[in-house]
Amino acid sequence: MQRTNLVKHALAVGAALVALAACGTETKDQAPSEHGTTKAAVPAPPKKKPVQGLPGMPPVLDPQDVYAADRPNKLSPVVKDFPSRVYVPNTESDTVSVIDPKTYKIIETIRVGRQPQHVVPSWDMKTLWVNNNRGHTLTPIDPRTGKAGKPVEVHDPYNLYFTPNGKYAVVMASLDRELVFRDPHTMKRIKTEPVTCYGVNHADFSRDGKYFIVSCEFSGELLKVDTEKMKVIGQQKLPFKGAMPQDVKISPDGKRFYVADMMADGMWVLDGDKFDQPKLLPTGKGCHGLYVSRDSREMYVSNRGEGTVSVWDFDQDKVTRKWHLPDGGSPDMGGVSADGKVLWLSGRYDAEVYAIDTRTGRQLARIPVGSGPHGLAVYPQPGRYSLGHTGIFR
C-alpha cells in the first residue's frame, strides 16, 4: 500500500514538472513580456495598397478615404490667410453676394456677367471663377482681396471642373453639348469632346483620377470620361422616366458614385469602375446637392422640392436623419464650413441663403440675397487642391 502511494506521488510530481516546462515554452503566437511572462503577439495592421493615380496627380493620402485631406480647419498654406467668406452667384440678378459667415451679413455685392451659375475654386485654389453661363465669360475673383478681375471669354460655361493633376480645366458646356478641355489658367481651348446627351452639368472623379462620371440633366443620362484621353468611354440612360440627374459625388472609399436626381427624388448609386446599372436610394423631393461631412462619415443631401436636408450615413448605407427648414425653402447648392460645423446652401427659388448646424440640423440663419441664388462657394475650405464645382477638395 505504501509502495503504491509512492508511485502515485512520483507520477504526480512528474506531471507537474511537464506542465511547468510547457508554460515556459514560447509558441509562434506568444512573446515574452518585459516581466518574463508570455503574451499573445499583436498582429501587424494590414498595409494599405497605394493607389496608382493619374500621372501628375498628388498622391492619394488614404486609399480608404479620398477626403482624408479635408479634415476640420486643415487649410493649405495657399489659403490659410484668406478671409472666410460665402460667395453666392445670383443667376437672375447677374451679381455675386459676398457674406461674412461670422455675422451672416452681406458685406459686398459684385457685378458679374449674365446668368452666373456657380462660383468655382481653381485647382491651385488661388482663384474663384464665376461661371457666367449666358454671358459666355468667366469672372475671376481674388479670394485674398475679394476683388473681381477682367472677365475671360468662354462659351457656355454652365459649370467648371479641373482634372486631378491640374493639367486641364473642364467646362461643362450644357447647351452646346460639349465637354471642353481648357488651359486651367488662361482658359484657352485645348480639346472639345462633343456629347450626344443633353445638359451636361455635374461631375466627380474616380479615386485614381483616371476617369470621371458626368450627369446629363435634360436627357437623364450619365457619361464616363477617360481623363487622360479626354474622351467619353461610357454612356447610359437612367432607368427612370423623366430622370434629371444633378450633383455627383464619390464615396470616401472610392467604390461608389452617388448621383442626385431631382425628379426621381433620390440618389442613384453605381460602381464607377464597372459603370453598371445604378440603384435608386430615396432621400426626398427634388434631391439636388451632395456634400460630404468633414469626418467622411456622412453626406448632406439637399432636397430642393421639399425644403429639407437628408443625412446619409455611408457605413449604414441609409438616411439616418432629415432636417426641415423652418417655413420651408428651396435648398440647392453650397458647401460645408472649414470647421465642418455649418452647411451653407442657396435657396434657389426664394432669393435667400441658409446656414444649418451640422450637429443638430437647426437653421442658424436665413439671409436674403439676389434673385435665383445657385452654386455658392464657402471659401476657404480644407484640402490640397480643388476639382472644381462649388468646392470638391482632395
C-alpha positions in Angstrom: 0.0 0.0 0.0 2.9 2.3 0.9 4.7 1.5 -2.4 1.5 2.3 -4.4 1.3 5.7 -2.7 4.9 6.5 -3.5 4.4 5.6 -7.2 1.3 7.8 -7.4 3.2 10.7 -5.8 6.1 10.3 -8.2 3.8 10.3 -11.2 2.0 13.5 -9.9 5.3 15.3 -9.5 6.4 14.3 -13.0 3.2 15.6 -14.5 3.6 18.9 -12.6 7.1 19.3 -14.0 6.0 18.6 -17.5 3.2 21.3 -17.1 5.7 23.9 -15.8 8.0 23.2 -18.7 5.2 23.6 -21.1 4.2 27.0 -19.6 7.8 28.3 -20.1 7.9 27.3 -23.8 7.1 30.1 -26.3 4.9 29.4 -29.2 4.7 31.2 -32.6 1.8 33.3 -31.2 3.5 34.2 -28.0 6.3 36.6 -26.9 8.0 37.1 -23.6 6.9 40.3 -21.8 9.4 42.6 -20.0 8.4 40.8 -16.8 9.3 37.4 -18.1 5.7 36.2 -18.7 4.3 35.4 -22.1 1.6 37.3 -24.0 -0.1 37.0 -27.4 1.7 38.9 -30.2 -0.4 41.8 -31.7 -0.8 41.2 -35.4 0.5 44.0 -37.6 -2.2 46.1 -39.3 -2.7 45.2 -42.9 -0.8 47.6 -45.3 -2.9 49.8 -47.4 -2.1 49.3 -51.1 -1.1 52.6 -52.6 -3.3 54.0 -55.4 -1.6 54.3 -58.8 -3.1 57.7 -59.7 -3.3 59.8 -62.9 0.2 60.9 -63.9 1.0 64.2 -62.2 -1.8 63.9 -59.6 -0.9 64.4 -56.0 -0.6 61.0 -54.2 -3.8 59.7 -52.6 -3.3 60.2 -48.8 -5.6 57.3 -47.7 -6.8 54.7 -50.2 -9.8 54.1 -47.9 -10.8 57.8 -47.8 -10.5 60.2 -50.8 -11.5 63.1 -48.4 -8.6 62.5 -46.0 -7.2 66.0 -46.7 -10.5 67.6 -45.8 -10.4 67.4 -42.1 -11.7 70.4 -40.0 -9.6 73.5 -40.4 -6.8 71.7 -42.2 -6.2 74.6 -44.5 -3.5 74.6 -47.1 -0.7 77.2 -46.8 -2.1 78.6 -50.0 -5.4 79.6 -48.5 -4.8 79.8 -44.7 -4.7 83.6 -44.7 -7.8 84.1 -46.9 -10.7 85.7 -45.2 -13.6 83.3 -44.6 -16.5 84.2 -46.9 -19.5 82.7 -48.7 -19.8 83.7 -52.4 -23.3 83.5 -53.8 -24.0 83.7 -57.6 -27.4 85.2 -58.2 -28.4 83.8 -61.5 -31.2 86.3 -62.3 -29.5 89.4 -60.8 -26.1 88.9 -62.5 -24.4 89.5 -59.2 -22.4 87.7 -56.5 -23.4 88.4 -52.9 -20.4 88.1 -50.5 -21.4 87.0 -47.0 -19.4 87.2 -43.8 -20.2 83.8 -42.1 -19.5 85.2 -38.7 -22.1 87.9 -38.8 -24.4 86.4 -41.5 -24.3 89.8 -43.2 -23.7 90.7 -46.9 -20.5 92.7 -47.0 -20.3 93.3 -50.7 -22.2 92.7 -54.0 -20.1 92.1 -57.1 -21.5 92.8 -60.6 -20.6 90.0 -63.0 -21.7 88.6 -66.4 -25.1 87.3 -67.5 -26.6 84.4 -65.5 -23.8 83.4 -63.1 -24.4 79.7 -62.2 -21.5 78.6 -59.9 -18.5 80.0 -58.1 -15.7 77.6 -58.6 -12.3 77.4 -56.8 -9.4 76.8 -59.2 -7.2 73.7 -59.0 -4.4 75.7 -57.3 -7.0 77.3 -55.0 -5.7 80.8 -55.8 -8.7 82.0 -57.8 -12.5 81.8 -57.7 -14.1 81.6 -61.1 -17.7 82.8 -61.6 -19.4 80.9 -64.4 -21.4 83.5 -66.4 -23.4 80.9 -68.4 -25.4 83.2 -70.8 -22.7 85.9 -70.7 -20.2 83.4 -72.1 -17.5 84.6 -69.7 -15.7 83.5 -66.5 -15.1 86.3 -64.0 -12.1 85.7 -61.7 -12.3 86.8 -58.1 -9.2 87.0 -55.9 -10.2 85.3 -52.6 -7.5 87.2 -50.7 -8.9 90.6 -51.5 -12.4 89.7 -52.7 -11.9 91.8 -55.8 -13.1 90.7 -59.3 -10.7 90.7 -62.3 -11.2 91.0 -66.0 -13.7 88.5 -67.4 -12.3 85.8 -69.7 -14.3 84.8 -72.8 -15.5 81.1 -72.5 -18.6 79.9 -74.4 -21.5 78.3 -72.4 -19.7 77.8 -69.1 -22.5 76.2 -67.1 -20.1 74.5 -64.7 -16.4 74.1 -64.3 -14.1 71.3 -63.1 -10.3 70.6 -63.0 -8.5 67.3 -63.7 -6.8 65.9 -60.6 -3.4 66.6 -61.9 -4.2 70.3 -62.6 -3.5 69.9 -66.3 -6.9 70.9 -67.6 -10.0 72.8 -66.8 -13.1 71.1 -68.0 -16.0 73.3 -69.0 -19.5 71.8 -68.8 -21.0 73.4 -71.9 -24.6 72.4 -71.2 -26.4 73.8 -74.2 -23.5 73.4 -76.6 -23.5 69.7 -75.7 -19.7 69.7 -75.2 -17.1 68.9 -72.7 -14.4 71.5 -73.4 -10.9 70.9 -72.0 -9.0 74.1 -71.5 -5.8 75.5 -70.1 -6.5 75.9 -66.3 -5.1 79.4 -66.1 -5.7 81.1 -69.5 -8.8 79.0 -70.3 -7.6 78.6 -73.9 -9.4 75.8 -75.6 -7.3 72.6 -76.0 -9.8 69.9 -76.9 -13.6 69.7 -77.5 -15.4 66.5 -76.8 -18.9 66.6 -78.3 -21.5 64.6 -76.4 -24.8 63.1 -77.6 -26.6 63.6 -74.3 -28.2 66.9 -73.4 -27.4 69.1 -70.4 -24.0 68.1 -69.1 -23.8 69.8 -65.7 -22.1 68.0 -62.7 -19.2 65.5 -62.3 -16.8 63.9 -59.9 -13.5 62.0 -60.4 -12.6 58.4 -59.5 -10.2 57.8 -56.6 -7.2 57.4 -59.0 -8.4 60.3 -61.1 -8.3 58.3 -64.3 -11.9 58.8 -65.2 -14.9 60.9 -64.2 -18.7 60.5 -64.2 -20.8 63.2 -65.7 -24.6 63.8 -65.3 -26.7 65.0 -68.2 -29.7 66.8 -66.8 -32.0 67.2 -69.7 -31.7 63.7 -71.3 -31.5 61.7 -68.0 -28.1 60.2 -68.8 -24.7 59.5 -67.3 -21.3 59.6 -69.1 -18.0 58.0 -68.2 -15.0 60.0 -69.4 -11.3 59.0 -69.7 -9.4 61.9 -68.1 -6.1 61.4 -69.9 -7.6 60.7 -73.3 -10.3 63.4 -72.8 -12.8 61.1 -74.3 -16.2 59.6 -73.5 -15.8 55.9 -72.9 -19.3 55.0 -71.5 -22.9 56.3 -71.6 -26.1 55.0 -70.1 -29.7 56.1 -69.7 -31.0 56.2 -66.1 -33.8 53.7 -65.5 -36.4 56.3 -64.6 -38.8 58.1 -66.9 -38.1 61.8 -66.7 -34.9 61.4 -64.8 -33.0 64.7 -64.2 -29.6 63.9 -62.6 -27.8 66.7 -60.8 -24.8 66.6 -58.4 -22.3 63.8 -58.5 -20.2 62.6 -55.5 -17.8 59.7 -55.0 -18.0 57.7 -51.7 -15.0 58.0 -49.3 -13.7 54.6 -50.1 -13.8 55.3 -53.8 -16.0 52.3 -54.6 -19.3 54.0 -55.5 -20.7 57.2 -57.1 -23.8 58.9 -55.9 -25.9 61.0 -58.4 -28.7 63.2 -57.1 -31.9 63.2 -59.2 -34.4 65.9 -58.7 -37.2 64.1 -60.5 -36.6 60.6 -59.0 -36.4 62.2 -55.5 -33.3 60.4 -54.5 -29.7 59.4 -55.4 -28.6 56.8 -57.9 -25.6 54.7 -56.7 -23.4 52.8 -59.0 -19.9 51.2 -59.3 -17.9 53.7 -61.3 -15.3 51.2 -62.4 -17.9 48.8 -63.8 -20.3 51.6 -64.8 -23.1 49.2 -64.0 -26.8 49.9 -63.8 -27.5 52.2 -60.8 -29.8 51.6 -57.9 -32.1 54.4 -56.6 -31.9 55.4 -53.0 -34.8 57.7 -51.9 -33.9 60.9 -50.0 -36.6 63.5 -50.6 -38.4 65.5 -53.2 -36.1 67.4 -55.6 -32.9 65.7 -54.5 -30.2 68.1 -55.7 -26.8 68.8 -53.9 -24.4 66.3 -52.2 -21.9 67.4 -49.6 -19.6 65.1 -47.5 -19.0 65.8 -43.8 -15.6 66.7 -42.5 -15.1 63.3 -40.9 -16.2 61.4 -44.1 -18.9 59.5 -42.3 -22.0 61.3 -43.6 -23.2 63.2 -46.7 -25.7 66.0 -46.6 -28.3 65.8 -49.4 -30.4 68.9 -50.2 -33.9 68.1 -51.3 -34.9 71.3 -53.1 -38.5 70.3 -53.7 -39.5 69.9 -50.0 -37.2 72.3 -48.1 -35.2 69.5 -46.3 -31.7 68.1 -46.0 -31.3 64.3 -45.6 -28.3 63.0 -43.8 -26.8 59.9 -45.5 -24.7 57.5 -43.4 -22.0 55.8 -45.6 -21.5 52.8 -43.3 -25.2 52.2 -42.6 -26.0 52.9 -46.2 -29.2 54.8 -45.4 -30.7 58.1 -44.4 -30.4 58.4 -40.7 -31.9 61.9 -40.2 -33.9 64.5 -42.1 -33.7 68.3 -41.3 -36.7 70.5 -42.2 -36.1 74.2 -42.8 -38.5 76.4 -40.8 -41.1 77.9 -43.1 -39.8 75.6 -46.0 -37.4 76.7 -48.7 -35.6 75.5 -51.8 -32.1 74.3 -50.6 -29.9 73.9 -53.6 -26.1 74.1 -53.9 -23.4 75.1 -51.4 -20.7 73.7 -49.1 -19.5 72.9 -45.6 -17.6 75.4 -43.5 -13.9 74.9 -42.8 -14.6 73.6 -39.3 -17.4 71.4 -40.5 -20.0 72.9 -38.2 -22.1 74.7 -40.7 -23.7 73.6 -44.0 -24.4 76.6 -46.4 -27.0 76.2 -49.1 -28.6 78.6 -51.6 -32.4 78.9 -51.7 -32.8 78.7 -55.4 -36.4 79.9 -55.7 -36.6 82.1 -52.6 -33.7 84.6 -53.1 -32.1 83.5 -49.8 -29.2 81.5 -48.3 -29.5 79.0 -45.4 -26.9 78.3 -42.7 -27.6 75.0 -41.0 -25.9 73.5 -37.9 -24.4 70.1 -39.0 -24.7 68.7 -35.5 -28.4 69.4 -34.8 -29.9 70.4 -38.2 -31.0 73.7 -36.7 -31.3 76.7 -39.0 -28.7 79.3 -37.9 -29.5 82.0 -40.4 -31.7 82.8 -43.4 -30.1 85.5 -45.4 -31.8 87.5 -48.2 -29.7 87.7 -51.4 -30.3 88.4 -55.1 -32.6 86.6 -57.4 -32.0 82.9 -58.3 -29.1 82.1 -56.0 -27.3 78.9 -57.2 -23.9 77.3 -56.8 -22.5 79.2 -53.8 -18.9 78.6 -52.6 -17.8 78.5 -49.0 -14.2 79.6 -49.0 -11.6 78.8 -48.0 -12.0 75.1 -47.2 -9.5 72.3 -46.2 -7.8 70.3 -48.9 -4.7 70.2 -51.1 -6.3 71.0 -54.4 -9.7 71.7 -56.0 -11.5 69.6 -58.5 -13.9 72.5 -59.2 -17.7 72.9 -58.9 -18.6 74.7 -55.6 -15.6 73.1 -54.0 -14.6 69.4 -54.3 -11.3 69.2 -52.4 -8.8 66.4 -52.0 
